Amino acid sequence: MSQNQTLVVELQQHHLPIETLIIDFEGELTHEEIARKLAQKIEVDVEELVAELLENPPARHHEKHHCHLKLTCVDLHFETESAKHHFLARSRWEAVHKWGCRKFKIATDACANLELHEEGPKGPVLNESKPIGSHEECLNVWLVKPGPEPNGRSVQR
């Protein structure tokens, strides 16, 4: 006989009060099941949530499960559009790139040729293999075509 259980997830987001999500489930709780249910509510990839939960497993408190997730705000700009989204602090910038391409409906082949730049279209390029990290303010990031090479010469095609 399956036992009904509850998972309490506290989400800490940019300048917002902590949001409490309650997830009800039956049977044994797995990281994958938690991630699938959370992904539907906070729009973060299941694989990223599984990795987060493995590092930050839910702890049992008086027959209840409880976990805390810190999300970082990113205000992503592409051409004349922009959209804000919250990502796990330990997510990599690659997740922002992928989300932006889906959000702005950029073709896969065109998306592969874009870079993330910090603070503006000519700002420093972000290393997509690095984590986003925790930030108090919403980060301004631009999804842009690569510019000229650092030595001042344009890339020849």
C-alpha positions as CSV (number, residue, x, y, z in Angstrom):
1,M,0.0,0.0,0.0
2,S,1.4,3.4,-1.0
3,Q,1.9,6.1,1.5
4,N,0.9,9.6,0.7
5,Q,3.8,12.0,1.3
6,T,4.5,15.7,1.0
7,L,7.6,17.6,-0.1
8,V,8.0,21.2,1.0
9,V,10.2,23.3,-1.3
10,E,11.3,26.8,-0.3
11,L,12.3,28.9,-3.3
12,Q,14.5,31.9,-2.7
13,Q,14.4,34.3,-5.6
14,H,15.6,37.8,-6.5
15,H,14.0,40.4,-4.2
16,L,10.9,38.2,-3.6
17,P,9.7,36.7,-0.4
18,I,10.6,33.0,0.0
19,E,8.0,31.0,-1.9
20,T,6.8,27.7,-0.5
21,L,5.7,25.0,-2.9
22,I,4.0,21.9,-1.6
23,I,4.3,18.7,-3.8
24,D,2.2,15.7,-2.9
25,F,3.2,12.3,-4.1
26,E,2.6,8.6,-3.4
27,G,5.2,5.9,-2.7
28,E,9.0,6.3,-2.5
29,L,10.3,9.8,-3.3
30,T,13.2,9.8,-5.8
31,H,15.3,12.7,-7.0
32,E,14.0,12.2,-10.5
33,E,10.4,12.4,-9.4
34,I,11.0,15.5,-7.3
35,A,12.8,17.1,-10.3
36,R,9.9,16.3,-12.7
37,K,7.3,17.8,-10.4
38,L,9.4,20.9,-9.7
39,A,10.4,21.4,-13.3
40,Q,6.7,21.9,-14.2
41,K,6.4,24.6,-11.5
42,I,9.6,26.6,-11.9
43,E,10.6,26.0,-15.5
44,V,14.1,24.6,-14.8
45,D,15.4,21.6,-16.7
46,V,14.8,18.3,-15.0
47,E,18.5,17.3,-15.4
48,E,19.6,20.5,-13.6
49,L,17.2,19.9,-10.8
50,V,18.3,16.3,-10.3
51,A,21.9,17.5,-10.0
52,E,20.9,20.1,-7.5
53,L,18.9,17.6,-5.4
54,L,21.8,15.2,-5.4
55,E,24.0,18.0,-3.9
56,N,21.3,19.3,-1.7
57,P,19.1,16.3,-0.8
58,P,15.7,16.8,0.9
59,A,16.0,16.3,4.6
60,R,13.4,14.5,6.6
61,H,11.7,16.6,9.3
62,H,8.9,15.0,11.3
63,E,7.6,12.8,8.5
64,K,7.8,15.6,6.0
65,H,10.4,16.2,3.3
66,H,11.9,19.7,3.0
67,C,14.4,21.4,0.7
68,H,15.6,24.8,-0.2
69,L,16.5,26.1,-3.6
70,K,18.2,29.4,-4.4
71,L,17.4,30.8,-7.8
72,T,19.3,33.6,-9.5
73,C,17.4,36.2,-11.7
74,V,18.7,36.7,-15.3
75,D,17.3,39.4,-17.5
76,L,18.1,38.0,-21.0
77,H,18.1,40.3,-24.0
78,F,18.0,39.3,-27.7
79,E,17.8,42.0,-30.3
80,T,14.7,44.1,-29.3
81,E,13.3,41.5,-26.9
82,S,14.0,40.7,-23.3
83,A,12.7,38.2,-20.7
84,K,13.5,37.5,-17.1
85,H,13.9,34.0,-15.8
86,H,15.2,32.4,-12.6
87,F,17.9,29.7,-12.7
88,L,19.5,27.6,-10.1
89,A,22.6,29.4,-8.7
90,R,24.7,26.3,-9.6
91,S,23.3,26.1,-13.2
92,R,25.8,26.9,-15.9
93,W,25.5,29.8,-18.3
94,E,24.9,27.2,-21.0
95,A,21.4,26.7,-19.5
96,V,20.7,30.4,-20.0
97,H,21.8,30.2,-23.6
98,K,19.5,27.2,-24.3
99,W,16.6,28.8,-22.5
100,G,17.0,32.0,-24.4
101,C,17.0,30.2,-27.7
102,R,13.8,28.5,-26.8
103,K,12.2,31.6,-25.4
104,F,13.1,33.8,-28.4
105,K,12.4,31.0,-30.9
106,I,15.8,31.1,-32.4
107,A,16.6,28.2,-34.8
108,T,19.1,25.6,-33.5
109,D,21.7,26.3,-36.1
110,A,21.5,30.1,-35.6
111,C,21.6,29.6,-31.8
112,A,24.9,27.7,-31.9
113,N,26.5,30.9,-33.4
114,L,25.4,33.2,-30.6
115,E,27.3,34.2,-27.4
116,L,26.2,35.4,-24.0
117,H,27.6,38.8,-23.0
118,E,27.5,40.4,-19.6
119,E,25.8,43.8,-19.1
120,G,25.4,44.6,-22.8
121,P,25.9,43.4,-26.3
122,K,29.5,44.5,-26.2
123,G,30.2,43.4,-22.7
124,P,32.5,40.6,-21.7
125,V,31.7,37.1,-23.0
126,L,30.4,34.7,-20.4
127,N,32.0,31.3,-20.2
128,E,29.1,28.9,-20.6
129,S,30.7,26.1,-18.7
130,K,30.9,28.2,-15.5
131,P,28.1,28.4,-12.9
132,I,25.8,31.4,-12.8
133,G,26.3,31.8,-9.1
134,S,24.3,33.6,-6.4
135,H,23.7,37.3,-7.0
136,E,21.5,39.8,-5.1
137,E,20.5,41.7,-8.2
138,C,19.0,40.5,-11.5
139,L,21.8,40.0,-14.0
140,N,21.6,41.7,-17.4
141,V,22.8,39.3,-20.1
142,W,22.7,39.6,-23.9
143,L,22.5,36.8,-26.5
144,V,24.4,38.2,-29.5
145,K,26.3,37.3,-32.6
146,P,30.1,37.2,-31.9
147,G,31.8,40.5,-32.7
148,P,35.3,41.2,-34.1
149,E,38.3,39.3,-32.7
150,P,40.0,40.9,-29.6
151,N,42.9,42.0,-31.8
152,G,40.6,44.3,-33.8
153,R,40.4,42.2,-37.0
154,S,37.1,40.9,-38.2
155,V,36.6,37.2,-38.6
156,Q,36.9,36.3,-42.2
157,R,34.4,33.8,-43.5
